[in-house]
Structure formats: C-alpha cells, structure tokens
Amino acid sequence: MSANIVLANMQAGITYQVTGFNTTSEDYATKLYKMGFVEGTPVELSSVKIADPIVVQIRGSRIALRKKEARQVLVRECNNA
C-alpha cells in the first residue's frame, strides 16, 4: 500500500484516493468535505496548464485549489490491479 501524500504533490496521469485532511481547521475540512473530498473518493490532477491554483478532477467536476489549500488534503495512489 502506498504512503499518503498531499494533494498538491500529485502527479498527472495517476489516480489517487482521498484519505483525510492535514488541517487543524475543522471549518476548512468541512468545506472541503462538502466540495466532494470524501475519504475513499478517487481524484486526479486535471490537464490544465497552470501552476497555482491546481485543478483536480473529482466526482465528475473540476475544482481549483490554491496549493496552500491543496496541502490540506491527504491522498494515496490507487491500486488498480
């Protein structure tokens, strides 16, 4: 099983899975949860050519997050075996 990384460090072309939050702000974690960042949900880096914010594909939507915000979401690489 792969280790957790932050959403801001995802690589293009790899599917990840949300594992939780790295934030001490419960309000912010709740906001992210309502946006679809639910534990177990697949997420991918979108192919938009911008550095900050990053754009991710989750639950059929594209969501832009500043890298500071993306560091609050923990993910791990999905095993598609």
Backbone as JSON, one array per atom type, in Angstrom:
{
  "sequence": "MSANIVLANMQAGITYQVTGFNTTSEDYATKLYKMGFVEGTPVELSSVKIADPIVVQIRGSRIALRKKEARQVLVRECNNA",
  "N": [[0.84, -1.18, 0.0], [0.54, 2.23, -0.81], [2.09, 5.25, 0.48], [0.65, 8.08, 2.21], [0.28, 11.25, 0.63], [0.29, 14.81, 0.07], [-2.35, 16.54, -1.62], [-1.4, 18.57, -3.27], [0.98, 17.57, -4.25], [0.46, 15.66, -6.16], [0.83, 13.64, -9.12], [0.45, 13.99, -12.65], [-1.73, 11.92, -14.57], [-2.04, 9.8, -12.84], [-4.24, 8.06, -10.73], [-5.56, 8.97, -7.65], [-6.61, 8.51, -4.21], [-8.7, 9.98, -1.85], [-7.71, 10.33, 1.5], [-7.99, 11.7, 3.84], [-7.59, 14.62, 5.95], [-5.15, 17.21, 6.45], [-5.32, 19.28, 8.17], [-5.76, 21.69, 10.79], [-7.93, 23.18, 11.06], [-11.16, 22.75, 11.55], [-13.4, 23.82, 10.32], [-12.49, 24.41, 7.74], [-11.85, 21.86, 6.81], [-14.4, 20.78, 6.78], [-15.56, 22.34, 4.77], [-14.06, 21.48, 2.52], [-14.86, 18.8, 2.52], [-17.58, 19.07, 1.89], [-17.26, 19.92, -0.7], [-16.68, 17.62, -1.99], [-14.46, 16.14, -1.3], [-14.2, 13.45, 0.01], [-13.37, 10.75, 2.12], [-11.91, 8.03, 0.47], [-12.73, 8.7, -2.07], [-12.01, 8.83, -5.53], [-9.5, 10.85, -7.14], [-8.01, 13.0, -9.53], [-5.29, 14.75, -11.09], [-6.03, 17.46, -13.07], [-5.69, 18.24, -16.57], [-4.94, 20.96, -16.94], [-3.0, 23.72, -17.82], [-1.7, 25.37, -15.67], [0.06, 26.76, -12.88], [-0.53, 27.62, -10.2], [-3.64, 28.33, -9.17], [-4.02, 24.73, -8.6], [-5.77, 22.33, -10.56], [-8.16, 19.9, -10.04], [-9.75, 16.79, -10.81], [-12.67, 15.55, -9.6], [-15.3, 13.49, -8.62], [-16.67, 13.9, -11.07], [-16.44, 16.62, -11.47], [-14.5, 19.62, -11.97], [-12.24, 21.12, -9.83], [-10.69, 23.96, -8.59], [-7.93, 24.61, -6.58], [-5.9, 26.52, -4.43], [-2.39, 26.01, -3.97], [-1.67, 26.08, -1.3], [-4.1, 25.43, -0.07], [-4.5, 22.91, -1.21], [-2.57, 21.46, 0.06], [-3.74, 20.64, 2.35], [-5.27, 18.42, 1.97], [-5.11, 14.95, 2.17], [-3.91, 12.26, 0.23], [-3.62, 9.05, -1.45], [-1.96, 6.88, -3.74], [-3.98, 5.05, -5.97], [-4.54, 1.56, -6.12], [-4.78, -0.1, -8.94], [-4.89, -2.74, -9.64]],
  "CA": [[0.0, 0.0, 0.0], [1.36, 3.44, -0.92], [2.02, 6.21, 1.58], [-0.12, 9.3, 1.99], [0.94, 12.49, 0.22], [-0.7, 15.89, 0.0], [-2.95, 16.73, -2.93], [-0.54, 19.47, -4.05], [2.12, 16.81, -4.78], [0.01, 14.62, -7.09], [1.42, 13.61, -10.46], [-0.53, 13.83, -13.72], [-1.87, 10.58, -15.13], [-2.19, 8.8, -11.78], [-5.45, 8.23, -9.92], [-5.34, 8.92, -6.21], [-7.8, 8.34, -3.4], [-8.69, 10.86, -0.68], [-7.59, 9.57, 2.74], [-8.3, 12.53, 5.01], [-7.16, 16.02, 5.93], [-3.94, 17.55, 7.17], [-5.62, 20.62, 8.65], [-6.21, 21.85, 12.17], [-9.16, 23.96, 10.97], [-12.3, 21.86, 11.3], [-14.28, 24.51, 9.37], [-11.95, 24.25, 6.39], [-12.02, 20.45, 6.45], [-15.82, 20.62, 6.48], [-15.77, 22.96, 3.46], [-13.51, 20.56, 1.53], [-15.72, 17.62, 2.53], [-18.78, 19.44, 1.14], [-16.88, 20.06, -2.11], [-16.54, 16.28, -2.56], [-13.23, 15.48, -0.84], [-14.65, 12.47, 0.98], [-12.44, 9.63, 2.21], [-12.16, 6.95, -0.48], [-13.12, 9.22, -3.38], [-10.91, 8.98, -6.49], [-9.19, 12.21, -7.57], [-6.9, 13.07, -10.5], [-4.84, 16.07, -11.49], [-6.59, 17.81, -14.37], [-4.64, 18.61, -17.53], [-4.93, 22.4, -17.16], [-1.6, 24.16, -17.78], [-1.43, 26.49, -14.77], [0.83, 26.29, -11.73], [-1.26, 27.87, -8.96], [-4.06, 27.15, -8.45], [-4.05, 23.46, -9.31], [-7.13, 21.92, -10.88], [-8.31, 18.46, -9.88], [-11.0, 16.18, -11.26], [-13.23, 14.74, -8.53], [-16.75, 13.28, -8.72], [-17.2, 14.46, -12.3], [-16.27, 18.07, -11.5], [-13.15, 20.16, -11.84], [-12.16, 22.05, -8.71], [-9.41, 24.65, -8.5], [-7.5, 24.89, -5.21], [-4.56, 27.07, -4.26], [-1.5, 24.96, -3.47], [-1.78, 26.12, 0.16], [-5.32, 24.68, 0.26], [-4.31, 21.52, -1.65], [-1.7, 20.78, 1.03], [-4.57, 20.22, 3.47], [-5.95, 17.17, 1.62], [-4.23, 13.8, 2.08], [-4.3, 11.26, -0.77], [-2.66, 7.99, -1.74], [-2.12, 6.32, -5.07], [-4.91, 3.91, -6.05], [-4.02, 0.3, -6.69], [-5.73, -0.52, -9.97], [-4.53, -4.1, -10.07]],
  "C": [[0.88, 1.24, 0.0], [1.12, 4.38, 0.25], [1.16, 7.4, 1.2], [0.79, 10.44, 1.55], [-0.13, 13.58, 0.24], [-1.15, 16.07, -1.45], [-2.08, 17.6, -3.84], [0.63, 18.75, -4.72], [1.72, 15.69, -5.74], [0.71, 14.76, -8.43], [0.32, 13.38, -11.48], [-0.55, 12.38, -14.2], [-2.03, 9.47, -14.12], [-3.47, 9.1, -11.01], [-5.09, 8.04, -8.45], [-6.67, 8.76, -5.51], [-7.66, 9.23, -2.17], [-8.63, 9.99, 0.58], [-7.89, 10.39, 3.99], [-7.77, 13.94, 4.82], [-5.96, 16.24, 6.83], [-4.12, 18.92, 7.83], [-6.05, 20.6, 10.11], [-7.51, 22.64, 12.2], [-10.32, 23.03, 10.59], [-13.26, 22.49, 10.3], [-13.8, 24.31, 7.94], [-12.09, 22.79, 5.92], [-13.47, 20.17, 6.08], [-16.14, 21.2, 5.11], [-15.26, 22.04, 2.35], [-14.37, 19.31, 1.4], [-16.98, 17.89, 1.7], [-18.51, 19.62, -0.34], [-16.65, 18.71, -2.77], [-15.3, 15.53, -2.13], [-13.57, 14.57, 0.34], [-13.69, 11.29, 0.95], [-12.86, 8.5, 1.28], [-12.51, 7.4, -1.88], [-11.91, 9.34, -4.3], [-10.74, 10.44, -6.92], [-7.98, 12.17, -8.49], [-6.54, 14.52, -10.73], [-5.37, 16.34, -12.89], [-5.48, 18.33, -15.28], [-4.68, 20.09, -17.9], [-3.51, 22.89, -16.92], [-1.4, 25.43, -16.96], [-0.73, 25.94, -13.53], [0.08, 26.47, -10.41], [-2.43, 28.76, -9.31], [-3.91, 25.87, -9.28], [-5.51, 23.1, -9.54], [-7.19, 20.4, -10.8], [-9.68, 18.03, -10.38], [-11.48, 15.26, -10.14], [-14.75, 14.68, -8.67], [-17.37, 13.95, -9.94], [-17.09, 15.97, -12.43], [-14.8, 18.43, -11.48], [-13.18, 21.22, -10.75], [-10.76, 22.64, -8.68], [-9.13, 24.96, -7.03], [-6.12, 25.54, -5.26], [-3.69, 25.95, -3.69], [-1.54, 24.91, -1.94], [-2.99, 25.31, 0.64], [-5.13, 23.2, -0.07], [-3.38, 20.75, -0.71], [-2.48, 20.27, 2.24], [-5.25, 18.89, 3.23], [-4.91, 16.06, 1.47], [-4.78, 12.79, 1.08], [-3.26, 10.15, -0.81], [-2.99, 7.43, -3.1], [-3.05, 5.11, -5.01], [-4.19, 2.69, -6.61], [-5.06, -0.21, -7.65], [-5.44, -1.91, -10.49], [-5.74, -5.0, -10.13]]
}
